[in-house]
Amino acid sequence: MRLERNSQMSMRKIIRFTLVGLLTLAQSQSVARGEDKPASQINLDVAIKTKCLGILRSAFKGEEFWPSMHAAEALTLAGHGAEVIELLSPMLPKEEDDQRRCGLARELVRAGDRAKASVMLDILAGDDPHGHVHACESLYKVNEIGNGVSLREAMEDKENLRKQLMAAAALGRWGNPAAMKLIRRELVNDDEEITRISAWILGRIGVPDDILALRVAAERFSAGLSRAYVDHSLAALGDEAGVNALAANLQGDDVAIQVYAATFAGDARAASVAPLLLPLLAAENVDVRVRAAQTLLVLSQPPNTIGQETIVRQVYPATADNPRYSEGSIIPTRTGTLLYATTEFIGGGSDFARARIVARSSTDGGRNWDGHRVLQENIGERNVMSATLCRLATPGRHDAPIGMFYLVKNSHSDLNVWLRVSRDDGNSFGDPILVTNQPGYHVMNNDRVAVLSSGRLLVPVASTSDVGKENHFVSRCFISDDQGTHWRMGKESVDYAKRGAMEPEVVELADGRLAMFMRTQLGHLAVSYSGDGGDTWSKAEDAGIRAPEAPATMRRIPSTGDLVLIWNDTFVAGAGHGGKRTPLSLAISQDDGKSWRKVADLETSKTQTFAYTSLCFVQGRAVMSYYVRDEATGQISSRFRSLPISWFYVQEEKSDVDR
């Protein structure tokens, strides 16, 4: 045994001293370039990469379940998610243990099949508590929360603090300030395990301001696993002493600490410790080998820099041939790709000019977009316009078909909503289904279809018999209870003064009622309520939100349950349409729309106007599109904006919306 152990030690030394030189060369090159910051990326020799991948593939196909899942994670991070999906997909339906089902679903989601998040959401919502903590932890790791309801309930479960913390971790990644407060509070818990969990979470989703509290927590432990957890989290937040402690732990004798050190070296982008990972490729413990290989491969790739920044792109700029791009909608596919559809007007910018629905896709969160394709050609006598993309069941999940709703305009008295369904995640769409199956001119704004918690679909429209002769609208809903196959008109409509109740938006309230918010000509938004799923409505009233004659977009934030409103916060009495559509503003309601607090203005230009916003939430970010009209030329472009949900809650400029 002594000879065998010495032989293994000699092999580790050979590997270390042979390969450290290659890494040192790569790091010295960054120093030679005059870079001030520590290197965050390394160059790996092909032989090292091959060795790392061999370790991962061996563990992935090994008999130990959790090391296999860790290897699956590492393979995905190294760009080999297709291998993970191929092997794990047939295993998931056969697995009966909820904790293992969470592990399988988690790695399938991470590898690119985000529809499998529904497995974890179902386990969390189930009556059997066996997999609840694992479901929360797995959802946190892959940055999915569904509609947030089950996780918000889990965060209130005071009987299970581990469950609370892991639910808070998932919600914290999605900008929930109460979740972050809970995690920071439990950092000083007397229970060392709770402190470790809190520190572990803060190392991944905390901010540099958390370093001081982590340093204080570290002083509670002179050594051991708890101290290592805190030190490694400090390293991940950029603390130099934390990086030094992590480096020491990589060289220690405690296997559990080595595993976490090797993992957090990747989170910290600590290229300086890469040479210390090389001997661990020959470690006896499979998890040590896997995590060392994972981090070496991660450090050889450029860092993922989408964090707290705002991403803005003019995805559809207007041109002479296409002077208007407007009324768009965005949806994440099950692979995480953003599909952005909008209306492309041809030869003119009038509502009655020729137009069709086009789309572009982004695989990097909206930074770059591919060439556009046609989703729906113009089949109307005038045009096809106003796109809505949405899943046709269960809000917040990726495992339902995608519906594409659009308007077909034939004349001033013939405008209808149609639906085509995609069962291959937006690659193709089926035959059209008529939604507004009644005569008339039925206007539905872009990105407007409401999917209720019951699965019912509501298409809110503003209708008139002939917009050229009778320019007065009433709002109502068309309803489907079978994922859009059949539609019927709601029993009642909503009216208002002057031009009536226009461009309705419907949101589901916490008590099960529905609220319909409408554009008016009276300097404010109007609101009406339904207690029967959209069939009948109360008399419309002033919603207490000033606005010009322009649409408003409203959604529920999954991580907090708050309502968010995007609209034009202005009104000028006597001006055309009640004033220009600028600024484009954002407000939050924490009491289901009874009161609102303005967060900030998204756009403030005096030479441009902004309206017809779409809004969805993707991996902790608010993703939106809206039109940008150049007041000098009249041309309209379609703009993309993505920002972290946490941005809503950290703005200092907050004032009550004018009431």
VONU-88743 format. One record per residue (C-alpha): residue in three letters; chain; z negated, y, x. Coordinates in steps of 0.1 Angstrom, whole numbers. Each point is the difference from the previous one (the first is absolute). Example, Ala and Ser with C-alpha at 12.3 -4.5 7.8 and 13.67 -1.06 7.14 Angstrom:
2
- ala / A / -78 / -45 / 123
- ser / A / 7 / 34 / 14
END
This chain:
659
- met / A / 0 / 0 / 0
- arg / A / -8 / 24 / 28
- leu / A / 33 / -6 / 17
- glu / A / 18 / 5 / -34
- arg / A / -19 / 33 / -7
- asn / A / 7 / 13 / 35
- ser / A / 37 / -9 / -4
- gln / A / 1 / 20 / -33
- met / A / -17 / 30 / 17
- ser / A / 26 / -1 / 28
- met / A / 28 / -1 / -25
- arg / A / -14 / 30 / -17
- lys / A / -2 / 19 / 33
- ile / A / 36 / -9 / 8
- ile / A / 12 / 12 / -34
- arg / A / -21 / 32 / 3
- phe / A / 11 / 10 / 35
- thr / A / 36 / -10 / -6
- leu / A / 4 / 19 / -32
- val / A / -23 / 30 / 6
- gly / A / 25 / 13 / 25
- leu / A / 27 / 1 / -27
- leu / A / -22 / 20 / -24
- thr / A / -13 / 23 / 28
- leu / A / 36 / 8 / 9
- ala / A / 7 / 10 / -36
- gln / A / -31 / 21 / -2
- ser / A / 6 / 17 / 33
- gln / A / 35 / 10 / -13
- ser / A / -17 / 20 / -28
- val / A / -23 / 17 / 26
- ala / A / 31 / 8 / 22
- arg / A / 16 / 18 / -30
- gly / A / -30 / 23 / -1
- glu / A / -14 / -11 / -33
- asp / A / -35 / 15 / -6
- lys / A / -11 / -24 / -27
- pro / A / -10 / -36 / 7
- ala / A / 29 / -23 / -5
- ser / A / 2 / -16 / -34
- gln / A / 29 / -23 / 6
- ile / A / 7 / -26 / 27
- asn / A / 31 / -17 / 13
- leu / A / -3 / -38 / -2
- asp / A / 21 / -23 / 21
- val / A / 21 / -24 / -21
- ala / A / -20 / -29 / 14
- ile / A / -32 / 15 / -13
- lys / A / 15 / 7 / -34
- thr / A / 12 / -36 / -2
- lys / A / -34 / -13 / 10
- cys / A / -17 / 22 / -27
- leu / A / 24 / -12 / -27
- gly / A / -5 / -36 / 10
- ile / A / -38 / 4 / -3
- leu / A / 4 / 15 / -35
- arg / A / 25 / -25 / -13
- ser / A / -21 / -29 / 12
- ala / A / -31 / 14 / -17
- phe / A / 19 / 9 / -31
- lys / A / 10 / -36 / -4
- gly / A / -34 / -14 / 10
- glu / A / -25 / -17 / -21
- glu / A / -27 / 27 / 0
- phe / A / 6 / 22 / -31
- trp / A / -14 / 34 / 10
- pro / A / 14 / 0 / 35
- ser / A / 33 / -9 / -16
- met / A / -3 / 31 / -22
- his / A / -9 / 22 / 29
- ala / A / 31 / -13 / 19
- ala / A / 21 / 7 / -31
- glu / A / -13 / 36 / 1
- ala / A / 9 / 3 / 36
- leu / A / 35 / -14 / -5
- thr / A / 6 / 25 / -27
- leu / A / -12 / 29 / 22
- ala / A / 23 / -13 / 27
- gly / A / 30 / 2 / -24
- his / A / 2 / -36 / -11
- gly / A / -11 / 2 / -36
- ala / A / 29 / -21 / -12
- glu / A / -15 / -30 / 18
- val / A / -33 / 6 / -18
- ile / A / 16 / 3 / -34
- glu / A / 20 / -32 / 5
- leu / A / -30 / -21 / 9
- leu / A / -27 / 15 / -23
- ser / A / 20 / 5 / -32
- pro / A / 0 / -37 / -10
- met / A / -37 / -4 / 10
- leu / A / -14 / 27 / -23
- pro / A / 7 / -17 / -34
- lys / A / -16 / -32 / 13
- glu / A / -32 / 16 / 13
- glu / A / -30 / -1 / -25
- asp / A / -28 / 17 / 20
- asp / A / -1 / 37 / -9
- gln / A / -10 / 12 / 35
- arg / A / 29 / -19 / 16
- arg / A / 23 / 12 / -27
- cys / A / -10 / 36 / 9
- gly / A / 8 / -8 / 37
- leu / A / 34 / -14 / -8
- ala / A / 9 / 27 / -25
- arg / A / -12 / 27 / 25
- glu / A / 23 / -12 / 28
- leu / A / 29 / -4 / -23
- val / A / -5 / 36 / -11
- arg / A / -3 / 11 / 36
- ala / A / 31 / -18 / 9
- gly / A / 20 / 18 / -27
- asp / A / -5 / -16 / -33
- arg / A / -22 / 26 / -17
- ala / A / 3 / -17 / -34
- lys / A / -26 / -25 / 13
- ala / A / -26 / 27 / -3
- ser / A / -2 / -10 / -36
- val / A / -17 / -32 / 11
- met / A / -29 / 19 / 16
- leu / A / -2 / 24 / -30
- asp / A / -2 / -29 / -24
- ile / A / -28 / -17 / 21
- leu / A / -20 / 32 / 1
- ala / A / 4 / 5 / -38
- gly / A / -10 / -36 / -7
- asp / A / -33 / -13 / -11
- asp / A / -7 / -22 / 30
- pro / A / -17 / 21 / 27
- his / A / 9 / -25 / 28
- gly / A / 29 / 20 / 13
- his / A / -9 / 35 / -11
- val / A / -11 / 13 / 34
- his / A / 30 / -16 / 17
- ala / A / 23 / 15 / -25
- cys / A / -14 / 35 / 6
- glu / A / 2 / -5 / 38
- ser / A / 35 / -13 / -2
- leu / A / 12 / 28 / -22
- tyr / A / -15 / 24 / 24
- lys / A / 17 / -16 / 30
- val / A / 35 / 2 / -16
- asn / A / -5 / 34 / -16
- glu / A / 5 / -10 / -36
- ile / A / -22 / 8 / -30
- gly / A / 21 / -6 / -31
- asn / A / -11 / 25 / -27
- gly / A / -33 / 2 / 17
- val / A / -21 / -10 / -31
- ser / A / -14 / -32 / 14
- leu / A / -8 / 15 / 34
- arg / A / -17 / 30 / -16
- glu / A / -21 / -24 / -20
- ala / A / -8 / -20 / 31
- met / A / -12 / 31 / 18
- glu / A / -26 / 4 / -27
- asp / A / -14 / -35 / 3
- lys / A / -34 / 8 / 14
- glu / A / -10 / -37 / 0
- asn / A / 25 / -8 / 28
- leu / A / 1 / 26 / 28
- arg / A / 26 / -18 / 21
- lys / A / 23 / 0 / -30
- gln / A / -8 / 37 / -6
- leu / A / 9 / 8 / 36
- met / A / 32 / -19 / 1
- ala / A / 11 / 15 / -33
- ala / A / -8 / 34 / 15
- ala / A / 20 / -8 / 31
- ala / A / 31 / -7 / -22
- leu / A / -5 / 31 / -21
- gly / A / -9 / 21 / 30
- arg / A / 34 / -7 / 15
- trp / A / 14 / 15 / -32
- gly / A / -19 / 32 / 4
- asn / A / -31 / -6 / -22
- pro / A / -27 / 24 / 13
- ala / A / -28 / -19 / -17
- ala / A / 10 / -32 / 17
- met / A / -1 / 17 / 34
- lys / A / -34 / 15 / -8
- leu / A / -13 / -35 / -8
- ile / A / 13 / -15 / 32
- arg / A / -16 / 28 / 21
- arg / A / -33 / -3 / -18
- glu / A / -2 / -38 / 7
- leu / A / 6 / 6 / 37
- val / A / -38 / 5 / 3
- asn / A / -10 / -30 / -22
- asp / A / -29 / -21 / 14
- asp / A / 21 / -31 / -5
- glu / A / 20 / -4 / 33
- glu / A / 28 / -18 / -18
- ile / A / 5 / 29 / -23
- thr / A / 0 / 24 / 29
- arg / A / 26 / -21 / 17
- ile / A / 23 / 0 / -30
- ser / A / -4 / 37 / -5
- ala / A / 8 / 7 / 37
- trp / A / 30 / -24 / -1
- ile / A / 14 / 18 / -30
- leu / A / -5 / 35 / 15
- gly / A / 17 / -11 / 32
- arg / A / 32 / -6 / -19
- ile / A / 0 / 26 / -28
- gly / A / -26 / 26 / 13
- val / A / 7 / 33 / 17
- pro / A / -11 / 14 / 33
- asp / A / -28 / 18 / -18
- asp / A / -16 / -35 / -5
- ile / A / -4 / -5 / 38
- leu / A / -34 / 18 / 1
- ala / A / -15 / -22 / -28
- leu / A / 14 / -31 / 17
- arg / A / -16 / 10 / 33
- val / A / -33 / 4 / -17
- ala / A / 4 / -34 / -16
- ala / A / 9 / -15 / 33
- glu / A / -34 / 10 / 14
- arg / A / -17 / -23 / -24
- phe / A / 13 / -30 / 19
- ser / A / -3 / -5 / 37
- ala / A / 25 / -29 / 1
- gly / A / 14 / -28 / -21
- leu / A / 25 / -3 / -28
- ser / A / -12 / 31 / -20
- arg / A / 3 / 22 / 31
- ala / A / 34 / -13 / 7
- tyr / A / 12 / 7 / -36
- val / A / -11 / 36 / 3
- asp / A / 14 / 5 / 35
- his / A / 33 / -15 / -10
- ser / A / 3 / 24 / -29
- leu / A / -8 / 29 / 23
- ala / A / 28 / -12 / 22
- ala / A / 24 / -1 / -30
- leu / A / -9 / 36 / -8
- gly / A / 8 / 11 / 36
- asp / A / -35 / 1 / 15
- glu / A / 2 / -6 / 38
- ala / A / -34 / -17 / 2
- gly / A / 11 / -23 / -28
- val / A / 31 / -10 / 19
- asn / A / -20 / -7 / 31
- ala / A / -24 / -22 / -20
- leu / A / 29 / -18 / -16
- ala / A / 15 / -7 / 35
- ala / A / -34 / -14 / 11
- asn / A / -2 / -22 / -31
- leu / A / 35 / -15 / 8
- gln / A / -15 / -13 / 32
- gly / A / -32 / -13 / -15
- asp / A / -11 / -35 / -9
- asp / A / -6 / 4 / -37
- val / A / 31 / -15 / -18
- ala / A / -6 / 18 / -33
- ile / A / -3 / 34 / 18
- gln / A / 32 / -8 / 20
- val / A / 19 / -7 / -32
- tyr / A / -10 / 34 / -15
- ala / A / 6 / 18 / 33
- ala / A / 35 / -15 / 3
- thr / A / 8 / 10 / -36
- phe / A / -13 / 36 / 2
- ala / A / 18 / 6 / 33
- gly / A / 31 / 0 / -21
- asp / A / -15 / 23 / -27
- ala / A / -10 / 24 / 28
- arg / A / 34 / -2 / 16
- ala / A / -20 / -5 / 32
- ala / A / 28 / -7 / 25
- ser / A / -25 / 4 / 29
- val / A / -17 / -33 / -9
- ala / A / 33 / -20 / -3
- pro / A / -6 / -17 / 34
- leu / A / -33 / -13 / -12
- leu / A / 17 / -17 / -29
- leu / A / 23 / -21 / 22
- pro / A / -27 / -25 / 11
- leu / A / -9 / -5 / -36
- leu / A / 33 / -16 / -7
- ala / A / -14 / -31 / 16
- ala / A / -34 / 1 / -17
- glu / A / -13 / -31 / -15
- asn / A / -7 / 16 / -34
- val / A / 31 / 2 / -22
- asp / A / -10 / 33 / -16
- val / A / -5 / 16 / 34
- arg / A / 35 / -11 / 10
- val / A / 15 / 12 / -32
- arg / A / -16 / 34 / -1
- ala / A / 9 / 6 / 37
- ala / A / 36 / -9 / -6
- gln / A / 1 / 21 / -31
- thr / A / -13 / 31 / 17
- leu / A / 23 / -4 / 30
- leu / A / 30 / -2 / -24
- val / A / -13 / 29 / -21
- leu / A / -5 / 22 / 31
- ser / A / 36 / -7 / 11
- gln / A / 13 / 16 / -32
- pro / A / 0 / 38 / -8
- pro / A / -30 / 10 / -21
- asn / A / 3 / 4 / -37
- thr / A / -6 / 37 / -3
- ile / A / 1 / 4 / -38
- gly / A / -36 / 11 / -6
- gln / A / -12 / 32 / -16
- glu / A / 31 / 20 / 4
- thr / A / 22 / 13 / -28
- ile / A / 36 / -13 / 1
- val / A / 27 / 23 / -16
- arg / A / 37 / -8 / -1
- gln / A / 30 / 15 / -18
- val / A / 13 / -34 / -8
- tyr / A / 28 / 12 / -23
- pro / A / 12 / 35 / 11
- ala / A / 24 / 17 / -23
- thr / A / 36 / 5 / 10
- ala / A / 31 / 17 / -14
- asp / A / 12 / -32 / -15
- asn / A / -35 / -10 / -12
- pro / A / -17 / 33 / -8
- arg / A / -30 / -17 / -17
- tyr / A / -22 / -29 / 8
- ser / A / -29 / -2 / -24
- glu / A / -23 / -20 / -23
- gly / A / -8 / -29 / 23
- ser / A / -25 / -29 / 3
- ile / A / -15 / -20 / 28
- ile / A / -13 / -36 / 0
- pro / A / -13 / -23 / 28
- thr / A / 17 / -33 / 1
- arg / A / -20 / -32 / 7
- thr / A / 10 / 3 / 36
- gly / A / -15 / 35 / 3
- thr / A / 34 / 17 / 1
- leu / A / 2 / 33 / -20
- leu / A / 28 / 1 / -25
- tyr / A / 9 / 36 / -9
- ala / A / 23 / 5 / -30
- thr / A / 13 / 34 / -12
- thr / A / 27 / 16 / -20
- glu / A / 32 / 10 / 20
- phe / A / 19 / 27 / -19
- ile / A / 37 / 2 / 8
- gly / A / 20 / 33 / 0
- gly / A / -26 / 20 / -18
- gly / A / -38 / 5 / -6
- ser / A / -1 / 3 / -38
- asp / A / -21 / -25 / -20
- phe / A / 34 / -10 / -15
- ala / A / 19 / -3 / 33
- arg / A / 11 / -35 / 11
- ala / A / -28 / -19 / 17
- arg / A / -11 / -35 / 10
- ile / A / -31 / -17 / 14
- val / A / 0 / -6 / 38
- ala / A / -27 / -14 / 23
- arg / A / -11 / -1 / 36
- ser / A / -26 / -21 / 17
- ser / A / -26 / 5 / 28
- thr / A / -18 / -28 / 19
- asp / A / -22 / 24 / 20
- gly / A / -20 / 18 / -27
- gly / A / 26 / 27 / -6
- arg / A / 7 / 13 / 35
- asn / A / 36 / -14 / 0
- trp / A / 23 / -9 / -28
- asp / A / 31 / -22 / -1
- gly / A / 34 / 9 / -16
- his / A / 0 / 4 / -37
- arg / A / 14 / -25 / -25
- val / A / 8 / 3 / -37
- leu / A / -25 / -16 / -24
- gln / A / 17 / 11 / -32
- glu / A / 35 / 15 / -3
- asn / A / 7 / 26 / -26
- ile / A / 7 / -18 / -32
- gly / A / -7 / 29 / -23
- glu / A / 26 / 25 / -14
- arg / A / -20 / 26 / 19
- asn / A / -23 / -16 / 25
- val / A / -27 / -25 / 9
- met / A / -32 / 17 / 13
- ser / A / -39 / 0 / 3
- ala / A / -11 / -32 / 17
- thr / A / -32 / -19 / -4
- leu / A / -9 / -30 / 22
- cys / A / -31 / -20 / -10
- arg / A / -14 / -34 / -1
- leu / A / 2 / -14 / -36
- ala / A / -36 / -15 / -1
- thr / A / -35 / 5 / 14
- pro / A / -3 / 33 / 18
- gly / A / -6 / -1 / 37
- arg / A / 16 / -34 / 7
- his / A / 32 / -10 / 16
- asp / A / 7 / -33 / -17
- ala / A / 17 / 13 / -32
- pro / A / 37 / 8 / -5
- ile / A / 12 / 36 / 8
- gly / A / 13 / 20 / -29
- met / A / 25 / 28 / 5
- phe / A / 0 / 24 / -29
- tyr / A / 27 / 27 / -3
- leu / A / 16 / 23 / -25
- val / A / 36 / -4 / -12
- lys / A / 13 / 33 / -13
- asn / A / 31 / 1 / -23
- ser / A / -4 / 33 / -19
- his / A / -25 / 26 / -12
- ser / A / -10 / -25 / -27
- asp / A / 2 / -32 / 19
- leu / A / -24 / -6 / 28
- asn / A / -18 / -33 / 5
- val / A / -23 / -18 / 23
- trp / A / 12 / -33 / 14
- leu / A / -17 / -27 / 22
- arg / A / 14 / -24 / 25
- val / A / -24 / -26 / 16
- ser / A / 0 / -13 / 36
- arg / A / -15 / -34 / 6
- asp / A / 9 / 1 / 37
- asp / A / -21 / 30 / 10
- gly / A / 26 / 27 / -5
- asn / A / 29 / -16 / 17
- ser / A / 19 / -4 / -33
- phe / A / -6 / 9 / -36
- gly / A / 9 / -19 / -32
- asp / A / 17 / 10 / -32
- pro / A / -10 / 32 / -17
- ile / A / -25 / 0 / -29
- leu / A / 0 / 29 / -25
- val / A / -36 / 15 / -2
- thr / A / 4 / 30 / -24
- asn / A / 17 / -20 / -27
- gln / A / 1 / 29 / -25
- pro / A / 26 / 28 / -4
- gly / A / -6 / 33 / 17
- tyr / A / -5 / 17 / 33
- his / A / -29 / -16 / 18
- val / A / -12 / 15 / 33
- met / A / -22 / -20 / 23
- asn / A / -9 / 16 / 34
- asn / A / 3 / -18 / 32
- asp / A / -28 / -23 / 11
- arg / A / -16 / 0 / -35
- val / A / -4 / -35 / -13
- ala / A / -37 / -10 / -6
- val / A / -11 / -35 / 6
- leu / A / -34 / -5 / -18
- ser / A / -27 / -24 / 11
- ser / A / 10 / -22 / -29
- gly / A / 35 / -3 / 15
- arg / A / 15 / 21 / -28
- leu / A / 29 / 22 / 11
- leu / A / 3 / 36 / -13
- val / A / 31 / 21 / 3
- pro / A / -11 / 36 / -9
- val / A / 29 / 21 / -12
- ala / A / 6 / 35 / -15
- ser / A / 25 / -3 / -28
- thr / A / 23 / 22 / -21
- ser / A / 30 / -7 / -21
- asp / A / 24 / 23 / 18
- val / A / -12 / 21 / 30
- gly / A / 30 / 24 / -5
- lys / A / -9 / 7 / -37
- glu / A / -37 / -7 / -2
- asn / A / -17 / 7 / 33
- his / A / -35 / -11 / -12
- phe / A / -16 / -32 / 12
- val / A / -27 / -24 / -12
- ser / A / -16 / -25 / 24
- arg / A / -6 / -37 / -7
- cys / A / 0 / -34 / 17
- phe / A / 23 / -30 / -2
- ile / A / -20 / -31 / 5
- ser / A / 5 / -35 / 15
- asp / A / -25 / -29 / 1
- asp / A / 23 / -25 / 17
- gln / A / 8 / 16 / 34
- gly / A / 29 / 21 / -14
- thr / A / 20 / -26 / -18
- his / A / -5 / 15 / -34
- trp / A / -9 / 36 / -10
- arg / A / -12 / 18 / -31
- met / A / -7 / 36 / -8
- gly / A / -36 / 11 / -3
- lys / A / -12 / 9 / -35
- glu / A / -7 / 37 / 6
- ser / A / 13 / 29 / 20
- val / A / -17 / 31 / 14
- asp / A / 12 / 36 / -7
- tyr / A / -9 / 34 / 14
- ala / A / 9 / 36 / -4
- lys / A / 33 / 17 / 10
- arg / A / 23 / -25 / 18
- gly / A / -26 / -27 / -8
- ala / A / -16 / -28 / 20
- met / A / 22 / -7 / 30
- glu / A / 2 / -24 / 30
- pro / A / -31 / -21 / -8
- glu / A / -21 / -19 / 26
- val / A / -24 / -27 / -12
- val / A / -31 / -12 / 19
- glu / A / -25 / -27 / -10
- leu / A / -36 / 13 / -2
- ala / A / -32 / -19 / 11
- asp / A / -10 / -5 / -37
- gly / A / 33 / -17 / -8
- arg / A / 15 / 30 / -18
- leu / A / 33 / 16 / 11
- ala / A / 6 / 36 / 8
- met / A / 34 / 16 / -3
- phe / A / 5 / 32 / 20
- met / A / 30 / 21 / -9
- arg / A / 20 / 30 / 12
- thr / A / -1 / 30 / -24
- gln / A / 12 / 36 / -2
- leu / A / -35 / 14 / -6
- gly / A / -12 / 3 / 36
- his / A / -19 / -32 / 1
- leu / A / 3 / -38 / -1
- ala / A / -8 / -16 / -34
- val / A / -18 / -33 / -5
- ser / A / -2 / -26 / -27
- tyr / A / -19 / -32 / -3
- ser / A / 7 / -35 / -13
- gly / A / -26 / -27 / -8
- asp / A / 25 / -27 / -9
- gly / A / 22 / -5 / 31
- gly / A / 25 / 28 / -6
- asp / A / 9 / -5 / -37
- thr / A / -19 / 29 / -15
- trp / A / -11 / 33 / 16
- ser / A / -24 / 28 / -7
- lys / A / 11 / 36 / -6
- ala / A / 10 / 15 / 33
- glu / A / -23 / 26 / 15
- asp / A / -2 / 23 / 31
- ala / A / -9 / -22 / 29
- gly / A / -16 / 29 / 19
- ile / A / 25 / -1 / 28
- arg / A / 22 / 31 / 5
- ala / A / 36 / -8 / 7
- pro / A / 35 / 14 / -5
- glu / A / 26 / -18 / -20
- ala / A / 2 / -28 / 24
- pro / A / -10 / -37 / 3
- ala / A / -33 / -13 / 14
- thr / A / -6 / -34 / 16
- met / A / -33 / -18 / -4
- arg / A / -13 / -33 / 14
- arg / A / -33 / -18 / 6
- ile / A / -10 / -4 / 36
- pro / A / -7 / -37 / 5
- ser / A / -27 / 3 / 26
- thr / A / -22 / 26 / -18
- gly / A / 11 / -3 / -37
- asp / A / 5 / 38 / 0
- leu / A / 30 / 16 / -17
- val / A / 24 / 20 / 21
- leu / A / 23 / 27 / -14
- ile / A / 31 / 15 / 18
- trp / A / 14 / 30 / -18
- asn / A / 10 / 37 / 5
- asp / A / -32 / 20 / -1
- thr / A / 14 / 32 / -13
- phe / A / 9 / 18 / -32
- val / A / 16 / 34 / -4
- ala / A / 0 / 12 / -37
- gly / A / 35 / 12 / -10
- ala / A / 18 / -15 / 30
- gly / A / 27 / -25 / -5
- his / A / -15 / -35 / -4
- gly / A / -35 / 17 / 5
- gly / A / 7 / 6 / 37
- lys / A / 16 / -17 / 30
- arg / A / -9 / -36 / 8
- thr / A / -20 / 8 / 31
- pro / A / -25 / -7 / 14
- leu / A / -1 / -38 / -3
- ser / A / -37 / -7 / -4
- leu / A / -24 / -29 / -1
- ala / A / -33 / -4 / -19
- ile / A / -26 / -27 / -5
- ser / A / -20 / -10 / -31
- gln / A / -31 / -21 / 3
- asp / A / -7 / -1 / -37
- asp / A / 32 / -14 / -14
- gly / A / 18 / 33 / -5
- lys / A / -28 / 20 / -17
- ser / A / -1 / 24 / 30
- trp / A / 20 / 4 / 31
- arg / A / -6 / 13 / 35
- lys / A / 30 / 13 / 20
- val / A / 3 / -16 / 35
- ala / A / 29 / 19 / 16
- asp / A / 36 / 11 / -3
- leu / A / 25 / -25 / 13
- glu / A / 28 / 25 / 1
- thr / A / -2 / 39 / -1
- ser / A / 35 / 13 / 8
- lys / A / 11 / 31 / -18
- thr / A / 37 / -8 / 5
- gln / A / -1 / -36 / -13
- thr / A / -14 / -16 / -31
- phe / A / -14 / -35 / -4
- ala / A / -2 / -24 / -30
- tyr / A / 5 / -35 / -14
- thr / A / -24 / -18 / 22
- ser / A / -3 / -37 / 4
- leu / A / -33 / -15 / 13
- cys / A / -12 / -35 / 10
- phe / A / -26 / -12 / 24
- val / A / 8 / -22 / 29
- gln / A / -25 / -14 / 26
- gly / A / -24 / 29 / -3
- arg / A / 26 / 27 / -3
- ala / A / 14 / 21 / -28
- val / A / 38 / -3 / 1
- met / A / 20 / 25 / -20
- ser / A / 34 / 15 / -5
- tyr / A / 10 / 33 / -17
- tyr / A / 29 / 23 / -3
- val / A / 4 / 31 / 22
- arg / A / 22 / 27 / -14
- asp / A / 14 / 27 / 23
- glu / A / -2 / 31 / -21
- ala / A / 28 / 17 / 19
- thr / A / 26 / -27 / -4
- gly / A / -13 / -19 / -30
- gln / A / 4 / -33 / 19
- ile / A / -27 / -26 / -5
- ser / A / -11 / -26 / 26
- ser / A / -24 / -29 / -4
- arg / A / -30 / 0 / 23
- phe / A / -24 / -28 / 11
- arg / A / -36 / 7 / 8
- ser / A / -27 / -25 / 10
- leu / A / -36 / 8 / 8
- pro / A / -33 / -19 / 2
- ile / A / -20 / -1 / -32
- ser / A / -30 / 11 / 21
- trp / A / 18 / 34 / 3
- phe / A / -8 / 6 / -37
- tyr / A / -37 / -1 / 7
- val / A / -4 / 19 / 33
- gln / A / 17 / 33 / -9
- glu / A / -23 / 29 / 3
- glu / A / 21 / 22 / -23
- lys / A / -11 / -11 / -35
- ser / A / -3 / 21 / -31
- asp / A / -1 / -7 / -37
- val / A / 34 / -2 / -16
- asp / A / 4 / 30 / -23
- arg / A / -11 / -9 / -34
END
